[in-house]
Amino acid sequence: MGWFKRIKEGITTSTHEKKETPDGLWSKCPKCKTIVTTEEHAENLHCCINCNYHSRIGSTEYFEILFDDNKFTELDSNMTSLDPLTFKDKKKYPDRVKSMQSKTGLKDAVRTAHGKLKGETVVIAAMDFKFIGGSMGSVVGEKIARAIDYARENKHPMIIISKSGGARMMEAAISLMQLAKTSAKLAQLSKAGLPYISLCTDPTFGGATASFSMLGDMNIAEPNALIGFAGPRVVKETIGKDLPSGFQTSEFLQEHGFIDFIVDRKDLKEKLAQLFRIIKK
């Protein structure tokens, strides 16, 4: 005999009384498929509690992780892109920028700020992949250049957190000019004897890799971040050969000498503070 007996047959809840589960309550790891609440995922710094997969996060989350008490002063917060080339694909470039600004709440693909990290004043430039793939246009280059100038003038260490698909095609050669501009500014920072640490996150490709992302006094990365110039599919089609296992991951690049070390997100703040203490000595 069963433990219980159904008294009423069928579903008796009326349609208007049914409640749907709200979106955004759960987070599923794309690697191991572990499901946790969004709140728990955020508390673990957006890393999987089971396999430690690092989900992509943006400037808001990195500022919260790195700046003491999440207190910072943002630089050039209202700078936006113009349209010197009157570029148009499916949308006019200004319309695409406005659409992304409305969708993301960001002005462009990078935010720069200064604040305390373990008591040490630092300048941080953090990129946002959700804004046109973190592509590097004139605003990204100018904001990073100005942040480097601020660090140099005030004698603060510099951190750039890269997360980019490369140059912004809507700005063509103007976008490519940002590679030289940011590289030149970093040379000035180095000449002033100030440290610069580059953190490569998933993904870091194209123009970012060809300039500031690989010019750090220390180049570090998050676990399993994809880092390169051209993507693995493009490389494979170009050379016509299968790629090595783990090709273009941060672990592969560390093994081949392009990355100094890999740091877990939960250890990032302490590791950066240690590096700055060592460099100052």
Secondary structure, 3 states (H helix, E strand, C coil): CCCCCCCCCCCCCCHHHCCCCCCCCEEECCCCCCEEEHHHHHHCCCECCCCCCECCCCHHHHHHHHCHHHCEEEECCCCCCCCCCCCECCCEHHHHHHHHHHHHCCCCCEEEEEEEECCEEEEEEEECCCCHHHCECHHHHHHHHHHHHHHHHHCCCEEEEEEECCECHHHHHHHHHHHHHHHHHHHHHHHCCCCEEEEEEEEECCCCCCCHHHCCCEEEECCCCEECCCCHHHHHHHHCCCCCCCCCEHHHHHHCCCCCEECCHHHHHHHHHHHHHHHHC
